[in-house]
Amino acid sequence: MIHILNIIFGFIPTLILGASIAAGVDDDRHHRRIFVLVYGLWSITLAMWNWMRSAPAAWIALWSIAGLIALGMPVALRSLRRHPRRNS
């Protein structure tokens, strides 16, 4: 049962993103950045929920890693835009 709940809970932010685009929200850079940040926080929340329910360690690791990557992605992209590579 815990496996099904993890899959369902993992798709909730994606469904919300699809609903907001269907409702007419412009899919611009700001909208995608907010989605990635919300998904990162949601993933970390799922990791903590799995940890409290003593779920398999794989689910905890999966959601923790997904959350950290999602929260770090906007910072990394901003850093890459500020310091472009120079071809010498």
C-alpha positions as CSV (number, residue, x, y, z in Angstrom):
1,M,0.0,0.0,0.0
2,I,2.9,2.4,0.8
3,H,4.2,2.0,-2.7
4,I,0.9,3.0,-4.3
5,L,0.6,6.1,-2.0
6,N,4.1,7.2,-2.8
7,I,3.4,7.1,-6.6
8,I,0.1,8.9,-6.2
9,F,1.5,11.5,-3.9
10,G,4.5,12.0,-6.3
11,F,2.2,13.0,-9.1
12,I,0.1,15.5,-7.2
13,P,2.3,18.6,-8.0
14,T,2.4,17.6,-11.6
15,L,-1.4,17.4,-11.8
16,I,-1.6,20.8,-10.1
17,L,0.9,22.2,-12.7
18,G,-1.2,20.8,-15.5
19,A,-4.4,22.2,-14.0
20,S,-2.9,25.7,-13.7
21,I,-1.7,25.6,-17.3
22,A,-5.1,24.4,-18.4
23,A,-6.7,27.3,-16.4
24,G,-4.8,29.8,-18.5
25,V,-1.7,30.6,-16.4
26,D,1.2,31.5,-18.7
27,D,3.9,28.9,-18.7
28,D,6.9,31.2,-18.3
29,R,10.2,31.0,-16.5
30,H,8.8,32.2,-13.2
31,H,5.9,29.7,-13.2
32,R,8.3,26.8,-13.9
33,R,10.8,28.0,-11.2
34,I,8.0,28.1,-8.6
35,F,6.8,24.6,-9.7
36,V,10.3,23.2,-9.2
37,L,10.6,24.8,-5.7
38,V,7.2,23.5,-4.7
39,Y,8.0,20.1,-6.0
40,G,11.3,20.1,-4.0
41,L,9.5,21.0,-0.8
42,W,6.8,18.4,-1.5
43,S,9.5,15.7,-2.2
44,I,11.2,16.5,1.1
45,T,7.8,16.4,2.9
46,L,7.2,13.0,1.3
47,A,10.6,11.8,2.5
48,M,9.8,12.8,6.1
49,W,6.4,11.2,5.9
50,N,8.0,8.0,4.7
51,W,10.5,8.2,7.5
52,M,7.8,8.6,10.1
53,R,5.9,5.7,8.8
54,S,9.0,3.5,8.7
55,A,8.7,3.0,5.0
56,P,11.5,1.3,3.0
57,A,14.7,3.3,2.9
58,A,14.5,3.4,-0.9
59,W,11.4,5.7,-0.8
60,I,13.1,8.0,1.8
61,A,16.2,8.2,-0.3
62,L,14.3,8.7,-3.5
63,W,12.2,11.6,-2.2
64,S,15.2,13.2,-0.3
65,I,17.4,13.2,-3.4
66,A,14.6,14.4,-5.7
67,G,13.8,17.3,-3.2
68,L,17.4,18.3,-2.9
69,I,17.9,18.3,-6.7
70,A,14.7,20.3,-7.2
71,L,15.7,22.9,-4.6
72,G,19.2,23.2,-5.9
73,M,18.3,23.5,-9.6
74,P,17.2,27.1,-9.6
75,V,20.4,28.2,-7.8
76,A,22.6,26.2,-10.1
77,L,20.9,27.6,-13.2
78,R,21.1,31.1,-11.9
79,S,24.8,30.6,-11.3
80,L,25.4,29.3,-14.8
81,R,23.6,32.4,-16.3
82,R,25.8,34.8,-14.3
83,H,29.0,33.2,-15.2
84,P,28.9,32.0,-18.9
85,R,31.8,30.0,-20.2
86,R,34.3,31.7,-22.4
87,N,35.6,30.0,-25.4
88,S,39.3,30.6,-25.8
